[in-house]
Amino acid sequence: MNNTLVLVVEDDVPVMNLMTTTLKTHEYRFLTAKSGTEAIMLASSHNPDVVFLDLGLPDIDGLEVIKRIRSWSNMPIIVISARSEDSDKIEALDLGADDYLTKPFSVEELLARLRVTVRRLSIMTASNDSALYINGKLKIDYSAMCAYIGDEELKLTPIEYKLLCLLAKNTGKVLTHTFITQNVWGRVSESDVASLRVFMVTLRKKLESSGDRNQYIQTHVGIGYRMLRVDEQ
């Protein structure tokens, strides 16, 4: 039995049944809620490892559920919604959602997003006591404030290093332009977002110039960026 506990928040019975059957088949433990109020109650009383959250709930909007959970917990929240506009995704992510899956979705993608989130949890737990981040050939020595690809040190500017650390500490999580600019520059403006794009281009070039063929940073057009988990080569 998988020890991961998943809270499934969904009022559409067929979709709920699909998700719970999938979780059961792959031996995940799960709880279910059909309303936002019930979801908040179960989240606070059972402290699940991951929450699958539909936005269109019968009592309160799923965005409000994110706000309330984030007021007291950092438990991973994966939004699963029929709302496919970038503005909806950005709002959910800015409020604290960790990922966003659009309906209709495949069982394989659902499980993949869950695995990524669980892996990120384990990495964050392990890295809490470590000053060294390792992802494929990428290494970040937080105590020395240096980053490497293999044995080659990356020549990063202070902003590039800060961006890399922010992405690394949130591996597997989509970070919006707003979240990144607030954490790196302490403010949000059109010029900061434009600067972010430039810095991300140069950071990528430095990661790729080492000859490492792995893709570390994934772009979500109009939304933000994600640090991918890379298998050890």
Backbone as a ProteinNet text record, in pm:
[ID]
protein_1_A
[PRIMARY]
MNNTLVLVVEDDVPVMNLMTTTLKTHEYRFLTAKSGTEAIMLASSHNPDVVFLDLGLPDIDGLEVIKRIRSWSNMPIIVISARSEDSDKIEALDLGADDYLTKPFSVEELLARLRVTVRRLSIMTASNDSALYINGKLKIDYSAMCAYIGDEELKLTPIEYKLLCLLAKNTGKVLTHTFITQNVWGRVSESDVASLRVFMVTLRKKLESSGDRNQYIQTHVGIGYRMLRVDEQ
[TERTIARY]
84.6	0	87.3	55.9	125.9	83.9	181.2	149.6	96.4	108.1	61.2	-90.7	-136.6	-280.4	-324.6	-421.5	-470.1	-613.3	-638.6	-775.2	-829	-936.3	-997.8	-1122	-1119.5	-1231.9	-1299	-1414.8	-1481.7	-1629.3	-1718.2	-1862.4	-1923.6	-1845.6	-1892.5	-1866.5	-1972.3	-1959.1	-1877.8	-1903.6	-1822.7	-1673.5	-1641.6	-1500.9	-1441.9	-1518.8	-1475.3	-1446.4	-1536.8	-1519.2	-1395.4	-1370.6	-1252.3	-1124.6	-1122.1	-1002.6	-979.1	-1083.9	-1066.9	-1033.9	-1093.2	-1061	-914.4	-867.6	-727.6	-634.9	-668.2	-585.6	-585.9	-703.1	-714.8	-634.4	-642.2	-569.5	-418.3	-371	-227.5	-191.5	-283.9	-261.5	-230.5	-291.3	-284.6	-400.6	-376.9	-486.2	-556	-686.6	-756	-877.7	-913.1	-1035.5	-1110.8	-1240.4	-1318.1	-1403.9	-1423.5	-1510.8	-1583.8	-1711.7	-1791.8	-1820.9	-1767.9	-1789.6	-1663.6	-1655.8	-1541.2	-1533.6	-1648.6	-1653.3	-1602.5	-1650	-1605.6	-1456.7	-1409.4	-1268.1	-1179.1	-1216.9	-1138.6	-1137.8	-1252.2	-1262.2	-1171	-1175	-1093.2	-944.2	-913	-773.3	-714.4	-793.2	-745.2	-740	-830.2	-836.5	-747.2	-721.1	-643.2	-505.9	-481.7	-352.5	-302.8	-376.6	-336.8	-203.9	-138.8	-11.5	-32.1	-142.2	-172.6	-323.5	-364.3	-506.2	-530.3	-625.3	-675.9	-801.2	-801.9	-909.5	-977.7	-1107.8	-1189.6	-1226.2	-1231.1	-1264.3	-1414.6	-1491.6	-1636	-1713.1	-1707.4	-1774.7	-1911.4	-2004.5	-2141.8	-2159.4	-2067.4	-2087.9	-1994.8	-1864.6	-1768.7	-1673.1	-1621.7	-1532.8	-1402.9	-1346.3	-1222	-1108.3	-1110.1	-1006.7	-1010.8	-1130.2	-1144.7	-1092.3	-1110.9	-1057.3	-905.1	-841.6	-695.9	-653.5	-722.7	-689.6	-694.9	-801.9	-819.9	-716.6	-688.6	-587.6	-450.5	-420.7	-290	-271.6	-378	-366	-304.7	-302.3	-244.6	-161.7	-156.1	-81	-19.2	96.2	162.4	142.2	43.3	20.4	-0.1	59.3	47.5	-97.8	-135.1	-269.7	-258.2	-317.1	-321.1	-463.6	-480.4	-612.7	-647.9	-769.9	-821	-952.3	-952.6	-1069	-1095.8	-1221.3	-1259.3	-1225.1	-1189.9	-1151	-1011.6	-1003.2	-877.2	-807.4	-867.2	-806.1	-678.9	-577.3	-453.2	-478	-575.5	-603.6	-648.9	-727.1	-771.6	-653.9	-566.6	-449.4	-358.8	-335.4	-246.6	-302.3	-434.1	-494	-480	-507.1	-495.9	-351.8	-257.1	-116.4	-67.8	-111.1	-72.2	-127.8	-244.6	-304.1	-236.1	-155.3	-80.7	-95.9	-171.7	-181.3	-43.5	-13.5	116.6	117.3	2.5	-5.2	-149.1	-169	-301.4	-321.4	-422.6	-455.2	-593.1	-602.5	-728	-809.4	-939.9	-1031.7	-1061	-1079.8	-1064.1	-917	-883.6	-744.2	-733.5	-613.5	-591.1	-547.9	-576.2	-534.7	-382.9	-313.3	-167.6	-112.2	-175.1	-127.5	-158.4	-274.8	-311.5	-207.6	-171.3	-73.9	65.2	99	229.7	240.8	135.6	137.9	148.1	80.2	84.8	225.5	287.2	422.6	521.6	509.3	599.1	584.2	460.9	434.5	487.7	465.4	514.9	668.2	729	874.9	928.5	859.6	902.6	894	790	775.1	893.2	931	1040.3	1172.4	1189.7	1311.7	1319.7	1206.9	1204.3	1230.8	1174.8	1195.2	1341.5	1402.4	1542.6	1634.2	1596.5	1683.8	1674.5	1575.4	1563.9	1687.3	1752.6	1869.8	1997.9	1988.8	2104.7	2132.5	2262	2302.4	2336.8	2310.9	2345.7	2221.7	2195	2084.4	2144	2090.1	2136.9	2018.8	2029.3	1924.7	1994.2	2002.5	2080.4	2225.1	2281.6	2419.2	2427.8	2311	2307.4	2324.6	2418.1	2440.9	2443.8	2376.7	2381.4	2430.3	2539	2593.7	2546.7	2438.9	2379.9	2474.6	2553.4	2643.3	2753.6	2799.9	2905.2	2848.2	2715.6	2647.2	2706.5	2726	2780.8	2693.3	2693.8	2618.8	2710.8	2687.1	2773.3	2690.3	2744.7	2696.6	2811.7	2791.6	2902.9	3007	3131.2	3238.9	3266.2	3188.2	3210.8	3123.7	3187.7	3112.6	3045.6	2920	2845.5	2876.7	2908.5	2937.9	2806.6	2739.8	2607.5	2614.3	2529	2512.8	2430.8	2431.7	2350.5	2203.1	2146.6	2005.5	1984.1	2072.6	2060.8	2069.4	2160.9	2174.9	2048.6	1993.7	1872.3	1755	1745.4	1639.6	1655.9	1779.6	1806.3	1769.6	1805.7	1774.5	1623.6	1554	1409.4	1341.5	1382.3	1326.4	1363.1	1488.3	1535.2	1459.4	1435.3	1366.4	1218.1	1171.4	1031.6	1026.3	1122.2	1130.1	997	952.4	827	706.5	724.1	611.7	618.2	503.6	497.2	498.1	595.4	603.6	560.6	464.5	415.8	514.3	499.2	583	571.2	450.1	427.4	502.1	491.5	559.5	710.7	766.1	910.7	958.9	892.8	937.3	923.7	820.2	804.2	917.2	959.4	1063.7	1204.1	1223.1	1356.7	1378.3	1279.1	1292.9	1214.6	1125.5	1046.7	932.3	900.7	791.6	747.6	637.4	587.4	555.4	618.3	587.6	613.4	564.5	585.2	733.2	811.2	955.3	1023.5	976	1034	1006.2	885.1	849.9	934.1	955.5	1039.3	1183	1231.3	1366.5	1378	1272.3	1271.2	1293.2	1224.1	1237.9	1382.5	1444.4	1583.5	1676	1659.3	1744.4	1725.2	1601.5	1576.2	1644.7	1650.5	1719.8	1869	1929.3	2073.4	2102.9	2015.2	2034.3	2028	1931.7	1919.1	2044.5	2094.2	2212.5	2331.4	2344.7	2457.3	2441.6	2318.2	2294.8	2322.6	2287.2	2300.4	2440.2	2515.5	2648.1	2748.2	2714.2	2804.5	2806.2	2713.2	2704.3	2605.5	2547.1	2444.6	2317.6	2269.7	2153.7	2021.1	2024.3	1899.6	1832.7	1699.6	1623.7	1587.2	1631.6	1603.5	1485.5	1474.9	1372.7	1269.3	1144.8	1033.9	954	925	845.5	697.9	614	468.9	426.8	405.7	382.7	269.1	297.5	197.6	175	241.8	219.2	347.1	450.1	572.4	667.8	738.9	844	839.1	897.8	903.4	1043.1	1102.3	1223.9	1184.1	1233.5	1199.6	1293.5	1243.8	1327.7	1394	1525.6	1604	1662.5	1651.1	1710.3	1861.3	1925.9	2072.2	2125.4	2223.6	2281.4	2401.7
-120.7	0	124.5	218.7	345.5	430.8	490	568.7	707.8	750.5	883.2	892.7	996.5	1019	1134.6	1107.5	1207.6	1246	1376.8	1426.5	1466	1400.1	1428.1	1514.2	1636	1729.5	1746.7	1684	1681	1650.1	1732	1708.5	1634.1	1612.8	1536.5	1388.5	1312.4	1172.9	1086.5	1090.3	1009	1041.9	1171.8	1212.3	1165.9	1182.9	1136.5	986.8	909.2	764.1	726.3	798.2	772	794.8	906.2	940.7	844.4	813.5	724.4	581.6	537.5	403.6	397.1	504	510.7	506.7	585	587.6	451.9	390.7	260.5	154.4	157.3	60.9	70.6	193.3	214.4	224	180.9	162.7	292	402.1	526.3	528.9	582.6	605.9	735.7	745.4	867.4	896.6	1025.4	1075.9	1151	1165.9	1237.3	1345.6	1452.5	1562.2	1614.3	1646.4	1696.5	1845.6	1909.9	2053.7	2118.3	2250.4	2322.5	2318.2	2329.6	2327.9	2194.4	2086	1952.9	1934.7	1989	1977.7	2044.7	2165.1	2238.7	2163.2	2106.9	2031.6	1908.1	1832.6	1712.2	1746.7	1855.8	1897	1932.3	1998.8	2039.3	1923.8	1828.2	1718.4	1598.9	1578.4	1461.6	1496.5	1624.1	1668.9	1580	1572.6	1486.6	1530.9	1438.9	1470.4	1553.7	1528.1	1599	1619.8	1734.2	1762.4	1776.5	1700	1720.1	1805.4	1924.8	2020.3	2067.8	2042.5	2099.2	2242.6	2333.6	2473.1	2496.9	2423.9	2447.8	2366.5	2408.7	2336.3	2398.2	2323.2	2372.1	2479.9	2488	2585	2705.4	2682.8	2793	2760.6	2864.4	2843.9	2779.6	2695.8	2629.1	2724.7	2843.3	2942.9	2985.9	2994.1	3029.2	2917	2793	2678.5	2687.9	2723.5	2739.6	2846.2	2960.6	3070.3	3024.3	2952.5	2912.2	2808.7	2713.2	2612.9	2677.6	2768.6	2833.9	2925	2960	3044.3	2968.1	2833.4	2754.9	2635.3	2605.1	2487.1	2505.2	2438.6	2436.8	2303.6	2224	2095.4	2115.4	2029.7	2045.8	2038.3	2132	2136.9	2131.6	2029.7	2017.5	2047.4	2157.3	2195.7	2111.4	2058.3	1984	2049.4	2117.9	2200	2205.4	2233	2252.3	2393.6	2481.8	2617.6	2613.3	2644.2	2626.9	2757.9	2871.6	2999.8	3020.3	3083.3	3109.9	3193.2	3285.4	3371.5	3289.7	3184	3098	3021.7	2971	2898	2988.7	3108.9	3203.2	3240.5	3266.9	3304	3191.1	3067.5	2952.9	2933.6	2944.7	2927.9	3040.7	3163.5	3277	3265.7	3203.7	3186.4	3075.8	2993.5	2891	2749.6	2728.7	2593.7	2553.8	2424.7	2376	2333.5	2296.3	2249.7	2265	2252.1	2274.7	2175.8	2093.8	1993.4	2025.5	2036.4	2075.4	1952.8	1957.2	1852.3	1870.5	1762.4	1623	1586.1	1495.2	1455.7	1304.2	1257.4	1112.8	1061.9	937	874.3	877.7	857.9	857.8	994.2	1101.9	1236	1264.6	1222.1	1240.3	1176	1052.6	980.2	1043.4	1092.2	1155.7	1282	1364.5	1487.7	1452.9	1346.7	1304.1	1257.3	1179.1	1129.8	1245.3	1343.4	1459.7	1534.2	1552.9	1626.1	1551.6	1420.5	1339.3	1340.4	1334.7	1336.9	1471	1580.2	1712.7	1722.9	1662.4	1661	1592.2	1476.3	1400.4	1474.4	1542.8	1620	1735.9	1806.9	1920.8	1875.8	1762.3	1710.4	1676.6	1612.7	1573.6	1695.1	1797.5	1914.2	2011.6	1992.9	2080.9	2074.6	1957.6	1938.9	1937	1975.7	1968.2	2103.8	2133.1	2257.5	2232.5	2110.1	2073	2025.2	2085.5	2045.2	1970.4	1852.4	1772.9	1733.3	1761.7	1728.5	1692.7	1561.1	1520	1560.9	1634.2	1682.5	1820	1880.2	2011.7	2000.2	2077.4	2081.1	2226.8	2253.8	2387.8	2373.4	2440.4	2442.5	2573	2563.1	2683.7	2755.7	2680	2742.3	2822.7	2773.3	2843.4	2937.6	2929.9	3011.6	2989.9	2860.1	2823	2715.5	2712	2609.2	2543.3	2414.6	2338.2	2250.6	2224.3	2115.8	2016.2	1902.4	1809.6	1875.1	1881	1945	2087.5	2133.9	2267.7	2371	2472.4	2577.2	2668.7	2700.7	2792.8	2936.4	3018.7	3159.5	3238.7	3247.1	3309.1	3447.6	3536.6	3666.5	3645.5	3741.2	3726.3	3699.7	3766.9	3746	3605.7	3560.8	3426.4	3320.5	3339.7	3243.5	3241.8	3358.3	3367.4	3299.4	3319.6	3254.6	3103.1	3056.5	2912.9	2850.9	2916.1	2864.6	2861.5	2965.8	2971.8	2857.1	2832.6	2722.8	2587.9	2574.7	2447.8	2412.7	2512	2486.6	2457.6	2476.7	2445.2	2347	2255.3	2158.8	2087.6	2087.7	2022.6	2113.5	2232.8	2325.2	2438.3	2470.3	2583.1	2713.2	2798.9	2928.7	3036.4	3117.3	3221.2	3337.3	3417.5	3536.8	3626.2	3640.8	3725.9	3672.9	3543.3	3482.5	3501.8	3476.7	3486.7	3630	3725.1	3864.1	3919.3	3876.7	3920.4	3868	3744.1	3682.9	3726.2	3763.7	3802	3952.4	4030.2	4175.5	4244.5	4171.9	4230	4316	4308	4387.1	4321.8	4370.9	4318.7	4435.7	4438.9	4540.1	4478.6	4545.8	4494.6	4485.6	4583	4581.4	4464.6	4429	4316.4	4184.7	4170.2	4048.3	4039.4	4152.9	4154.2	4117.1	4169.6	4137.5	3989.6	3936.2	3794.2	3707.7	3738.8	3659.8	3663.8	3779.6	3793.8	3710.2	3720.7	3645.1	3494.5	3452.1	3309.6	3257.9	3339.5	3300.4	3280.8	3375.6	3365.2	3250.7	3228.9	3118.6	2985.1	2971.5	2847.9	2823.3	2929.9	2916.3	2866	2914.9	2873.2	2727.4	2686.4	2546.8	2454.6	2501.1	2417.4	2421.4	2528.9	2543.6	2443	2380	2282.2	2150.6	2134.5	2008.8	1911.4	1948.6	1864.7	1875.4	1764.2	1765.9	1768.8	1758.6	1758.7	1894.8	1893.8	2017.6	2032.2	2139.1	2161.9	2256.7	2358	2460.7	2452.1	2436.5	2426	2555.8	2608.2	2731	2697.1	2764.1	2755.8	2891.8	2894.9	3020.8	3101.4	3225.9	3315.4	3295	3196.2	3164.6	3176.9	3100.5	3104.4	2992.5	2940.1	2841.5	2731.5	2615.5	2502.4	2437.4	2405.8	2324.9	2179.4	2107.8	1968.1	1880.2	1767.7	1669	1584	1578.8	1508	1382	1270.1	1145.4	1153.8	1090.9	1089.1	1021.6	1084.6	1028.4	940.4
0	0	0	-90.1	-95.8	24.3	94	212.9	181.5	55.2	16.9	31.7	102.9	121.7	32.4	-55.7	-151.4	-117.3	-109.5	-91.6	-227.9	-272.4	-402.1	-379.1	-431.4	-415.1	-550.4	-567.7	-697.8	-678.1	-737	-720.9	-838.5	-945.5	-1060.8	-1032.3	-1012.1	-968.5	-1065	-1197.9	-1289	-1282.3	-1273.2	-1265	-1131.9	-1024.8	-892.6	-896.2	-956.1	-962.2	-1042.4	-1152.6	-1234.1	-1152.3	-1080.9	-1004.6	-888.6	-814.4	-698.7	-742.7	-853.8	-904.9	-946.9	-1011	-1052.2	-931.1	-830	-709	-639.2	-631.3	-566.4	-640.8	-773.9	-856.6	-835	-812.6	-792.2	-644.3	-559.5	-415.7	-340.6	-385	-308.7	-209.3	-92.6	1.4	-39.2	-15.5	-57.3	30.8	31.7	93.6	-15.7	-1.7	-102.6	-38.6	-114.2	-71.8	-194.8	-177.8	-289.5	-278.3	-176.9	-160.3	-103.9	-118.1	-66.1	85.1	149.9	296.7	350.7	289.1	331	303.4	192	156.6	261	302.5	401.9	534.5	573.6	697	694	582.3	570.7	561.2	492.6	480.7	616.6	698.6	830.3	929.5	916.4	1012.6	976.9	845	803.3	745.1	717	664.4	549.9	439.2	327.7	266.8	197	132.3	7	-64.3	-189	-198.4	-255	-277.9	-427.8	-480.8	-616.4	-601.8	-659.7	-634.2	-761.9	-771.2	-879.2	-839.2	-935.4	-903.3	-897.8	-977.3	-985.2	-883.5	-759.2	-650.9	-622	-562	-545	-438.9	-342.2	-233.4	-243.8	-245.2	-258.9	-373.3	-437.4	-550.4	-505.4	-592.1	-558.4	-529.2	-590.1	-562.5	-416	-361.2	-219.6	-131.2	-176.3	-101.2	-94.7	-207.6	-209.5	-108.6	-111.3	-19.3	126	161.2	301.2	344.1	257.3	292.2	303.5	213.5	216.1	337.9	403.7	523.3	640.4	630.1	739.8	695.8	566.5	523.4	384.9	363.6	233.3	162.1	204	138.7	-11.4	-94.6	-239.9	-287.1	-374.1	-431.9	-583.4	-643.5	-788.6	-833.8	-904.5	-953.9	-1076	-1077.2	-1192.2	-1230.4	-1344.8	-1377.1	-1526.9	-1560.6	-1700.4	-1747.1	-1653.6	-1690.3	-1752.4	-1881.2	-1952.9	-1989.6	-1954.1	-1986.9	-1904.2	-1966.6	-1894.6	-1769.6	-1775.4	-1660.1	-1539.9	-1564.6	-1454.9	-1395.3	-1482.7	-1434.5	-1352.7	-1404.8	-1336.4	-1199.7	-1192.4	-1063.6	-963.1	-1006.2	-915	-867.8	-960	-923.9	-834.4	-863.8	-780.1	-638.3	-626.1	-493.2	-413.7	-482.3	-410.4	-461	-569.8	-627	-680.1	-674.2	-718.5	-864.9	-917.2	-1055.1	-1102.5	-1234.2	-1293.1	-1406.6	-1395.8	-1497.2	-1553.1	-1685.5	-1749.1	-1789.7	-1762.3	-1807.1	-1955.9	-2031.3	-1988.6	-1980	-1890.1	-1870.6	-1883.4	-1908.3	-1916	-1779.6	-1754.2	-1628.2	-1615.1	-1727.3	-1725	-1682.4	-1733.1	-1695.4	-1549.3	-1502.7	-1362.4	-1271.4	-1302.7	-1221.6	-1232.3	-1351.8	-1370.2	-1286	-1285.4	-1204.8	-1056.1	-1016	-876.2	-839.5	-926.2	-898.5	-887.3	-977.5	-974.5	-841.7	-798.5	-674.4	-552.7	-549.3	-437.7	-435.7	-556.6	-565.2	-514.8	-552.1	-505.5	-353.8	-297.4	-152	-84.4	-138.2	-78.4	-93.2	-208.4	-230.4	-132.1	-114.6	-22.8	119.6	158.4	292.8	314.9	213.4	224.7	223.4	144.6	129.9	246.9	332.6	448.6	536.9	539.3	622.7	539.7	412.4	324.2	261.8	247.9	182.7	37.6	-11	-147.3	-222.7	-338.9	-426.2	-544.7	-574.4	-687.1	-773.7	-902	-998.7	-1128.9	-1159.9	-1275.6	-1255.8	-1352.4	-1339.9	-1273.9	-1249	-1186.4	-1035.5	-981.8	-837.5	-792.2	-680.9	-621	-478.2	-448.6	-312.7	-248.7	-169.5	-113	-17.1	56	154	85.3	-30.3	-104.5	-209.8	-231.8	-331.7	-470.7	-504.7	-634	-697.4	-830.7	-903.2	-1004.9	-1029.6	-1119.7	-1212.2	-1330.7	-1416.2	-1418.6	-1354.6	-1336.1	-1247.9	-1296.7	-1219.8	-1265.8	-1364.8	-1419.7	-1348.9	-1291.1	-1221.8	-1322.8	-1297.3	-1383	-1341.9	-1438.2	-1411.2	-1416	-1302.9	-1297	-1234.3	-1283.4	-1218.6	-1090.9	-999	-876.3	-905.3	-1006.1	-1040	-1095.8	-1183.4	-1240.2	-1130.8	-1037.2	-927.5	-840.7	-814.5	-734.1	-804.5	-935.5	-1014.1	-1009.8	-1028.6	-1028.4	-894	-784.7	-651.2	-626.1	-669.8	-650.5	-724.4	-848.8	-926.7	-864.8	-821.8	-763.9	-637	-552.5	-425.7	-445.3	-568.9	-602.3	-719.1	-724.2	-834.6	-856.6	-981.7	-1017.6	-1008.1	-952.9	-933.6	-1035.6	-1095.6	-1188.4	-1107.7	-1134.8	-1068	-1167.3	-1130.1	-1220.8	-1229	-1335.6	-1350.4	-1226.5	-1176.6	-1058.8	-937.3	-912.4	-797.1	-806.7	-925.8	-942.5	-924.8	-990.1	-981.1	-839.4	-768.6	-630.4	-543.1	-567.5	-486	-525.4	-652	-697.5	-689.9	-736.5	-737.5	-625.7	-561.2	-452.3	-500.3	-627.3	-683.5	-813.8	-869.1	-996.2	-1088.7	-1203.8	-1304.6	-1441.8	-1545.5	-1681.3	-1714.4	-1667.1	-1695.5	-1624.9	-1504	-1431.8	-1504.3	-1556.3	-1630.8	-1757.5	-1824.1	-1944.1	-1908.3	-1796.2	-1750.1	-1715.5	-1656.1	-1619.1	-1742.9	-1851.6	-1974.6	-2025.4	-2018	-2064.1	-1976.5	-1844.6	-1752.6	-1768.9	-1796.7	-1814.7	-1941	-2044.7	-2168.4	-2140.8	-2071.4	-2043.9	-1947.6	-1850	-1755.6	-1829	-1917.9	-1996	-2081.2	-2144.5	-2229.4	-2148.5	-2026.9	-1943.3	-1897.6	-1874.3	-1837.2	-1956.2	-2075.9	-2195	-2256.5	-2231.4	-2292.6	-2238.5	-2126.7	-2065.5	-2142.4	-2236.5	-2309.7	-2249.5	-2136.4	-2074.7	-2158.6	-2208.9	-2298	-2223.5	-2094.2	-2017	-2020.2	-2024.5	-2011	-1863.9	-1803.3	-1661.8	-1641.1	-1725.1	-1705.6	-1817.5	-1778.3	-1873.3	-1872.3	-1991.3	-2003.3	-2015.8	-1938.8	-1955.1	-2011.1	-2140.5	-2212.2	-2149.5	-2119.8	-2061.4	-1913.5	-1854.5	-1712.8	-1630.4	-1666.1	-1587.5	-1623.7	-1522.1	-1545.5	-1439.2	-1476.7	-1384.9	-1394.8	-1279.9	-1277.8	-1286.2	-1387.4	-1406	-1324.9	-1279.1	-1213.4	-1321.3	-1320	-1421.5	-1358.6	-1428.5	-1379.9	-1386.8	-1291.5	-1289	-1414.7	-1476.5	-1599.8	-1565.9
[MASK]
+++++++++++++++++++++++++++++++++++++++++++++++++++++++++++++++++++++++++++++++++++++++++++++++++++++++++++++++++++++++++++++++++++++++++++++++++++++++++++++++++++++++++++++++++++++++++++++++++++++++++++++++++++++++++++++++++++++++++

